[in-house]
Amino acid sequence: MTALVGLLLGQPRRVGFYRAIELLERATKGPRIGDYGPVNEESIRFRHDPSLTFATSDVSSIKARPRRAGETGDGPDEPVYEITTTFLGLTGTVSPLPTYMAEEVLHEDHDRPAQREFLDVFHHRIISLFYRAHARYSFSADYLSTSADPWSRRSLALAGIDTFDDAPPPVNLSLARLLRLAPLLATRARTAQGLVAAVSDVMEEVLIGAPVSVEQFVGRWVTIEERQLLRLGIANTTLGVDATIGRRVFDRGGKFRLVLGPLKRKAFQRFLPGGDGLAQIKELVTFYVRDPLEFDLELILAPGETPSLRLSASPGEGSRLGLDSWVTVGADRETRVIVPVPVGNKVSGEHGATPANDDSAPKALEG
């Protein structure tokens, strides 16, 4: 950003008016241009070029000056950027005033330009409102990295994320990251391909190009609720309707599996229980998947990345049994680990079945 500001100061005519303001707004921390102020805290000030020659661009000059008495904002060491424009002014070639009045402003003492300073008070506000009118209907101009601007909040609302009321924000996912997924989250159809795209985008920095896939209709055993059990002569005795034998049923419609990898060792560690990657995927799936489905992760550790067994009394340094500890694994073979993700959802099936607890521990497989 510093390099871009230097380009603006050195060659202001090469950058358009709107783009110059967008860049300077992102480089400063003061109130937004044309907003509610206060004006003395703004880091950008507009002036108008009184020259009577026809300009070749909307911006005549951009200068950084020290803050004057009464001007606060980013701090006393942070400059104020003065932008001199050639349009929408009371002086210069676009002046609506008589020509002799524009000439008076042009030829007044440059050390004490009282008339120009007075008119620039109005120029600053007029041009600020002009820019704010443009930014109001331009997403790129109004966008804030915190996603607190009106356009971002509207887009997030279409995706089902409330930022207008005091709803709790996502814990593990930033609003800026969810904003990238707004087109996927706003659609009615939630597909496996959409979930793959969402996970690949959110976890891009962790996966580093590792493929993502979804295995659908993963089998599982679910426990039948007590009120749905067969009781001869009492309840649930109709064959083909509600009669079942046993306390569990095998179900393939209530679970799917996210397959990640082959992964490097550091990425693999982040998707294990307690890792930030696992927490992010859990929250992302909660946002994306509307149906009460269970899911787990299948992590594929790339050949040669399997860590050796290490004992340590220090937390986080030694191998964890059932997670990242192997006695011996071939250096040229992939290692697969199934990590269950408890999401608190129950499968609302015909029998009111709830997930059994038989598969609550990670399972390691060798490929």
C-alpha positions in Angstrom: 0.0 0.0 0.0 2.9 2.4 0.7 4.2 1.9 -2.9 0.7 2.8 -4.3 0.5 5.9 -2.2 4.0 6.9 -3.4 2.7 6.4 -7.0 -0.3 8.6 -6.3 1.9 11.4 -4.9 4.4 11.2 -7.7 2.1 10.7 -10.7 -1.4 11.8 -9.7 -2.7 12.3 -13.2 -2.1 8.6 -14.1 -4.8 7.5 -11.6 -8.5 8.3 -12.0 -10.3 10.3 -9.3 -12.4 7.4 -7.9 -9.5 4.9 -7.8 -7.2 7.4 -6.1 -9.8 8.0 -3.3 -10.3 4.2 -2.9 -6.6 3.6 -2.4 -6.1 6.5 0.0 -9.1 5.5 2.0 -7.6 2.1 2.5 -4.3 3.5 3.4 -5.7 5.8 6.1 -7.7 5.2 9.2 -9.8 8.3 9.5 -13.5 8.7 8.9 -14.8 7.8 5.5 -15.1 10.5 2.8 -18.5 12.1 2.7 -19.7 10.3 5.8 -20.6 11.6 9.2 -17.1 12.8 10.1 -16.0 14.6 12.2 -14.3 16.5 9.5 -11.3 17.5 11.5 -10.4 13.7 11.8 -10.5 13.1 8.1 -7.2 12.2 6.4 -8.2 13.4 2.9 -9.0 17.0 2.0 -10.3 18.2 -1.4 -9.3 21.4 -3.1 -10.1 22.8 -6.5 -7.6 23.9 -9.1 -8.2 27.6 -9.9 -6.3 27.4 -13.2 -8.1 28.7 -16.3 -6.3 26.2 -18.5 -8.2 23.1 -19.6 -7.2 20.1 -17.6 -6.1 16.7 -19.0 -7.4 14.7 -16.0 -9.8 14.9 -13.1 -7.0 15.1 -10.5 -4.5 18.0 -10.8 -2.2 17.1 -7.8 -2.1 15.0 -4.7 0.1 16.2 -1.8 0.8 15.0 1.7 1.0 17.8 4.3 1.4 17.8 8.1 -1.7 18.1 10.2 -2.6 21.6 11.3 -3.9 22.7 14.7 -7.2 21.1 15.4 -6.8 18.3 12.9 -6.7 15.0 14.6 -7.3 11.5 13.3 -4.6 8.9 12.8 -2.2 10.9 14.9 0.0 14.0 14.7 2.6 12.1 12.7 0.2 10.9 10.0 -0.2 13.3 7.1 -3.3 14.8 5.5 -3.6 14.1 1.8 -4.7 17.1 -0.2 -6.3 16.2 -3.5 -6.7 19.1 -6.0 -9.5 18.4 -8.5 -10.4 20.0 -11.8 -14.2 19.4 -11.9 -17.2 20.4 -9.9 -15.8 23.6 -8.5 -16.5 27.3 -8.0 -13.3 28.4 -9.7 -11.2 27.5 -12.8 -12.7 26.6 -16.2 -15.8 25.0 -14.7 -16.7 28.0 -12.5 -20.3 29.1 -12.6 -19.2 32.5 -11.3 -18.3 35.5 -13.6 -14.8 35.2 -15.2 -13.4 38.1 -13.3 -14.1 36.4 -10.0 -12.4 33.2 -11.1 -9.4 35.4 -12.2 -9.3 37.1 -8.7 -8.9 33.7 -7.1 -6.3 32.6 -9.6 -4.1 35.8 -9.2 -4.4 36.2 -5.4 -1.3 36.0 -3.1 -0.2 32.3 -3.1 1.1 32.7 0.4 -2.2 33.9 1.8 -4.9 32.6 -0.6 -7.8 33.7 1.5 -10.5 33.4 -1.2 -9.4 30.0 -2.3 -9.2 28.7 1.2 -12.7 29.9 1.9 -14.1 28.4 -1.3 -12.3 25.1 -0.6 -14.4 24.7 2.5 -17.3 24.2 0.2 -15.3 22.3 -2.4 -14.3 19.7 0.2 -17.9 18.9 1.2 -19.3 19.0 -2.3 -16.7 16.7 -3.7 -16.9 14.4 -0.7 -20.7 14.0 -1.2 -20.1 13.5 -4.9 -17.7 10.6 -4.2 -20.0 9.1 -1.5 -22.9 9.1 -4.0 -20.6 7.1 -6.3 -19.4 4.7 -3.6 -22.9 4.0 -2.3 -23.6 2.0 -5.5 -20.1 0.7 -6.1 -19.1 -2.4 -4.2 -15.4 -2.0 -4.8 -15.4 1.6 -3.6 -17.5 1.0 -0.5 -15.9 -2.3 0.5 -14.1 -2.5 3.9 -11.8 -5.3 4.8 -13.8 -5.9 8.0 -16.9 -6.5 5.8 -18.8 -3.9 7.9 -19.7 -1.8 4.8 -23.4 -1.8 3.7 -22.7 -3.8 0.5 -20.9 -6.6 2.4 -23.7 -6.7 5.0 -26.4 -7.0 2.4 -24.5 -9.7 0.6 -24.0 -11.6 3.8 -27.7 -11.3 4.6 -28.5 -12.9 1.3 -26.2 -15.8 2.3 -28.1 -16.1 5.6 -25.6 -14.4 7.9 -27.1 -11.6 10.0 -24.7 -8.6 10.6 -27.4 -6.0 11.2 -28.6 -7.1 14.6 -26.5 -8.1 17.5 -26.2 -11.7 16.3 -23.0 -13.5 17.4 -20.4 -13.5 14.6 -18.7 -16.6 13.4 -16.1 -17.9 15.8 -13.6 -19.5 13.4 -14.4 -18.0 10.0 -14.0 -14.3 9.2 -16.8 -12.4 7.6 -14.5 -11.5 4.7 -14.0 -15.2 4.0 -17.7 -16.0 4.2 -18.4 -13.1 1.8 -16.3 -14.9 -0.8 -18.7 -17.8 -0.4 -21.9 -15.7 -0.6 -22.9 -16.9 -4.1 -22.7 -20.5 -2.9 -24.5 -19.8 0.4 -27.2 -17.8 -1.3 -28.3 -20.7 -3.6 -31.1 -23.1 -2.6 -29.4 -26.2 -3.8 -26.5 -27.2 -1.6 -24.5 -29.8 -3.5 -21.4 -31.8 -2.9 -19.6 -29.9 -5.6 -20.5 -26.6 -3.8 -19.2 -28.0 -0.5 -15.9 -29.0 -2.2 -15.5 -25.5 -3.7 -16.3 -23.9 -0.3 -13.8 -26.1 1.6 -11.1 -25.6 -1.1 -11.5 -21.8 -0.9 -11.6 -21.4 2.9 -8.8 -23.9 3.6 -6.7 -22.8 0.6 -3.7 -21.7 2.7 -3.7 -24.9 4.6 -4.3 -27.4 1.8 -1.8 -25.7 -0.5 -3.3 -27.4 -3.6 -4.3 -30.7 -2.0 -7.5 -32.1 -3.5 -10.8 -32.2 -1.7 -13.6 -34.6 -2.4 -16.9 -35.7 -0.8 -17.9 -39.3 -0.3 -21.6 -39.5 -0.1 -23.9 -42.1 1.6 -21.4 -43.3 4.2 -22.8 -46.1 6.2 -23.3 -45.9 10.0 -25.1 -47.6 12.8 -27.7 -45.5 14.6 -29.5 -46.2 17.9 -33.3 -46.3 17.8 -35.0 -44.1 20.4 -36.7 -45.9 23.2 -40.2 -44.9 22.2 -39.7 -46.3 18.7 -38.6 -49.8 19.8 -40.7 -52.8 19.0 -43.0 -53.9 21.9 -45.1 -56.9 21.1 -48.8 -56.1 21.5 -48.0 -52.6 22.7 -46.3 -50.4 20.1 -44.5 -50.4 16.7 -45.6 -53.9 15.7 -46.7 -53.2 12.0 -44.5 -55.1 9.6 -43.1 -53.0 6.9 -44.1 -49.7 8.6 -42.6 -49.3 12.1 -41.5 -52.8 13.3 -37.8 -53.3 13.8 -35.7 -56.1 15.3 -32.9 -54.9 17.6 -31.9 -51.5 19.0 -29.8 -50.3 16.0 -30.3 -49.9 12.3 -27.8 -49.4 9.5 -28.2 -46.1 7.7 -26.6 -44.7 4.6 -28.6 -41.5 4.2 -27.5 -39.5 7.1 -23.7 -39.2 6.8 -21.1 -38.0 4.4 -17.3 -37.9 4.5 -14.9 -35.1 3.5 -11.7 -36.5 2.0 -8.6 -34.2 2.2 -5.2 -35.0 0.8 -2.6 -36.1 0.2 -1.5 -33.6 2.9 1.8 -32.4 4.3 2.5 -33.2 7.9 1.8 -29.6 9.2 -1.5 -29.5 7.4 -2.4 -32.9 8.6 -1.8 -31.8 12.2 -4.2 -28.8 11.8 -7.1 -31.1 10.9 -6.8 -33.3 14.0 -8.9 -32.8 17.1 -7.9 -29.5 18.7 -6.6 -28.0 15.5 -7.8 -24.8 14.0 -8.4 -26.4 10.6 -10.9 -28.8 12.1 -12.7 -26.0 13.9 -13.0 -24.0 10.6 -14.3 -26.9 8.6 -16.9 -27.8 11.3 -18.2 -24.2 11.3 -18.1 -24.0 7.5 -20.1 -27.3 7.1 -22.6 -26.0 9.6 -23.1 -22.9 7.5 -23.4 -24.7 4.2 -25.2 -28.0 4.9 -28.8 -27.3 5.8 -29.9 -30.9 6.4 -29.1 -32.5 9.8 -26.3 -34.7 8.4 -23.3 -36.2 10.2 -19.9 -36.0 8.6 -16.3 -37.0 9.3 -12.9 -36.3 7.8 -10.7 -38.7 6.0 -7.2 -37.3 6.1 -4.7 -38.7 3.6 -1.1 -38.2 4.8 1.3 -38.1 1.8 4.0 -40.7 1.4 7.0 -39.9 3.5 5.1 -37.5 5.8 4.2 -40.0 8.5 5.8 -38.8 11.7 7.8 -41.3 13.8 6.6 -42.3 17.3 7.8 -39.8 19.9 7.3 -39.9 23.6 7.3 -36.6 25.6 6.1 -35.3 28.9 5.5 -31.8 27.5 2.0 -31.2 26.1 1.8 -30.9 22.3 5.3 -32.3 21.7 4.8 -36.0 21.9 2.7 -38.3 19.7 -0.9 -38.8 20.6 -2.3 -42.3 20.7 -4.9 -42.9 18.0 -4.2 -39.6 16.2 -0.6 -39.2 15.0 1.3 -42.2 16.4 2.4 -45.1 14.3 4.8 -47.9 15.2 6.0 -48.3 11.6 4.7 -47.2 8.2 6.2 -47.7 4.8 7.9 -44.6 3.5 6.3 -45.0 0.0 2.7 -45.5 1.3 -0.1 -43.2 2.0 -1.7 -43.2 5.5 -5.3 -42.5 6.0 -7.0 -41.4 9.3 -10.8 -41.0 9.9 -11.5 -38.1 12.2 -15.1 -38.0 13.5 -16.6 -34.5 13.8 -19.3 -34.1 16.5 -21.7 -31.5 15.2 -24.6 -32.1 17.6 -27.1 -32.8 14.8 -29.4 -35.8 14.9 -30.8 -37.7 12.0 -34.5 -37.1 11.8 -35.3 -40.5 10.3 -38.4 -42.5 10.1 -37.6 -44.3 13.3 -36.3 -41.2 15.2 -32.8 -42.7 15.3 -29.9 -41.0 16.9 -26.2 -41.7 16.1 -24.5 -44.4 18.1 -21.3 -43.8 19.9 -19.4 -46.8 18.5 -17.3 -44.7 16.1 -16.3 -41.8 18.4 -12.6 -42.4 18.1 -10.3 -41.7 15.2 -9.3 -44.7 13.1 -6.1 -45.0 11.2 -5.9 -47.0 8.0 -3.0 -47.7 5.7 -3.4 -47.2 2.0 
